[in-house]
């Protein structure tokens, strides 16, 4: 790993960004393909993200130990898939990954007949899957911790002999990601029936075909931040669709408050500057991966902000709330943290003058802070960390310079 000096963009901004394919879509499609069979489903434009390549490799592996490294989605989806395929395995990850909870998913899988044991601390990886015979199809699942548990169960449900009826208990976090999962299932001809808080999936067979993955809306926010901070120019973010299944498409509405205007064409999303508001407030419960991006953007604009719905950020690749507070303080922005749900930014101007942003092995820390190079000299440690979701990020950043 190395410290990287982020090149300053040239003004006015004029660039076409190819955009990485969606990791979230790719990972869902890979699980469905693995259970249906590669002769049934072909996939195009899979993400080049390290997490996606790792998931594809592990799905094809014959080894007993499956190491998901630092990929949370990979570990959770892989656990459910191994159960559905009655595939014994030891599933593990990095030390940080083994600190991230998986108990809710394991308990749900046990309830329907999976035999799973923990190799270390109860409720956390590594875990061992011994076997599976379905004994039930009714589940109550807590919805406010991670939507990935629910998505993992939905993805395997059509391939279980009894299907699944999943009742979501309490508030549901990151609901758009569950909707994305159901959207991909629908594309494959797999029906999910929704009645109140219950999602029902009967045993089904997917429709054979070739399916293409869209570009990544999670990544769009970084480029929108660049334009917001620059205040002028135009960017084309290729292959983003107005009718996207991805919940992070919501950045279109949110960034309009921060001086960014959007237009869709056959080529993708055209981003130009516009008048911005003097403050910002939003609940990121549906799209938590965008919270860092918007917090840094508001700090860079020097406007007060109230950012809520952050509970899941504590258990990501790092404690993202603490990381934001620590790193923004280096630039003179004192972030007020309120519990595990909310941060407030004071609206003081930033000083960007050669500080080094620590990434904490978190890809989104690197990419969320990179746009501050619009305002001055900026260093980022561990530039390679972006490979987790956007390996071409720095190459595409060069299009701005």
Beta strands, then each sheet from edge to edge (+ up, - down):
strand 1: 3-5
strand 2: 13-17
strand 3: 41-44
strand 4: 65-67
strand 5: 89-92
strand 6: 114-118
strand 7: 127-132
strand 8: 138-142
strand 9: 164-169
strand 10: 193-195
strand 11: 198-201
strand 12: 209-212
strand 13: 233-238
strand 14: 258-265
strand 15: 268-276
strand 16: 279-283
strand 17: 304-308
strand 18: 336-338
strand 19: 342-346
strand 20: 355-357
strand 21: 378-381
sheet 1: 1+ 21- 20-
sheet 2: 2+ 13+ 15- 14+
sheet 3: 3+ 12+
sheet 4: 4+ 5+ 7- 6+
sheet 5: 8+ 9+ 11- 10+
sheet 6: 16+ 17+ 19- 18+
end
